[in-house]
């Protein structure tokens, strides 16, 4: 029996890379709302594009690795769950937004999506 590091499992490696990718994505999409309010929109767009490049450098290999073990639908649902898991702390901690019960309800809806996508 081989005891290879757990990240050698394609689904787990994919989840780790997608989590890192989502950190960059969230900052690219929303970080400018806090950090670049006093700058023209095109500067925010250029900065966001630069951050998004880092996101894509993680997201593309994540999906290629994940697709060796999961279906396209499973990859998408995994990405959505990770997106919410990254977004909520970002919104609350970094952006100073209130923690709402709506995040829990959205998470429960996503858990339903996970069930239906992964049940087979």
C-alpha positions in Angstrom: 0.0 0.0 0.0 1.4 3.4 -1.0 1.1 6.4 1.3 1.5 9.1 -1.2 0.7 12.6 -0.1 -3.0 13.3 0.0 -2.5 16.1 -2.7 -1.8 13.4 -5.2 -5.5 12.7 -5.3 -6.8 14.7 -8.3 -10.0 15.9 -6.6 -8.1 17.1 -3.6 -5.3 18.7 -5.6 -8.1 20.4 -7.7 -9.8 21.7 -4.6 -6.6 23.2 -3.1 -5.7 24.9 -6.4 -9.3 26.2 -6.9 -9.3 27.6 -3.3 -6.1 29.5 -4.0 -7.5 30.6 -7.4 -10.7 31.8 -5.8 -8.8 34.0 -3.4 -7.3 35.8 -6.4 -10.6 35.9 -8.2 -12.4 37.4 -5.2 -9.8 40.1 -4.9 -9.9 40.8 -8.6 -13.6 41.1 -8.7 -14.2 43.0 -5.4 -11.0 44.2 -3.9 -11.0 47.4 -6.0 -14.2 48.4 -4.3 -12.2 49.0 -1.1 -8.8 49.8 -2.4 -9.3 51.8 -5.6 -12.4 53.8 -5.0 -10.6 57.1 -5.7 -9.1 55.8 -9.0 -10.7 55.8 -12.5 -12.5 52.6 -13.4 -10.0 51.7 -16.0 -7.2 51.6 -13.5 -9.3 49.3 -11.3 -9.9 47.1 -14.4 -6.2 46.9 -15.3 -5.3 46.0 -11.7 -8.1 43.4 -11.6 -6.9 41.9 -14.9 -3.4 41.5 -13.4 -4.8 39.8 -10.4 -7.0 37.7 -12.6 -4.0 36.4 -14.4 -2.8 34.8 -11.2 -6.2 33.3 -10.8 -6.1 31.7 -14.2 -2.6 30.4 -13.7 -4.1 28.3 -10.8 -7.6 27.7 -12.2 -6.6 26.2 -15.5 -4.4 23.5 -14.1 -6.9 22.9 -11.3 -9.6 22.1 -13.8 -7.3 20.0 -15.9 -6.3 17.9 -12.9 -9.8 17.7 -11.5 -11.3 16.6 -14.9 -9.2 13.4 -14.7 -11.3 12.3 -11.7 -14.6 14.3 -11.9 -17.2 15.2 -14.5 -17.5 18.8 -15.8 -20.7 19.3 -13.7 -18.9 18.1 -10.5 -16.0 20.5 -11.2 -18.4 23.4 -11.6 -20.3 22.6 -8.4 -17.0 22.2 -6.5 -15.9 25.6 -7.8 -19.2 27.2 -6.7 -18.9 25.8 -3.2 -15.3 27.0 -2.9 -16.3 30.4 -4.2 -18.9 30.8 -1.4 -16.5 29.5 1.2 -13.9 32.1 0.1 -16.3 34.9 -0.5 -18.0 34.9 2.9 -14.8 35.4 5.0 -13.6 38.0 2.4 -16.9 39.9 2.6 -17.0 39.9 6.4 -13.3 40.2 7.4 -11.8 42.2 4.5 -14.7 44.3 3.3 -16.4 44.7 6.7 -19.8 43.5 5.6 -22.2 42.0 8.2 -22.4 38.3 8.5 -25.9 37.3 7.3 -27.9 34.2 7.7 -28.4 34.4 3.9 -24.9 33.0 3.5 -26.0 29.9 5.5 -29.1 29.5 3.3 -27.0 29.9 0.1 -24.6 27.3 1.5 -27.4 24.9 2.2 -28.7 25.3 -1.4 -25.2 24.6 -2.7 -25.1 21.5 -0.5 -28.2 20.3 -2.3 -26.5 21.0 -5.6 -23.5 18.9 -4.4 -25.7 16.1 -3.4 -27.4 15.9 -6.8 -24.2 16.4 -8.8 -22.1 13.8 -6.9 -24.8 11.2 -6.0 -24.1 8.8 -8.8 
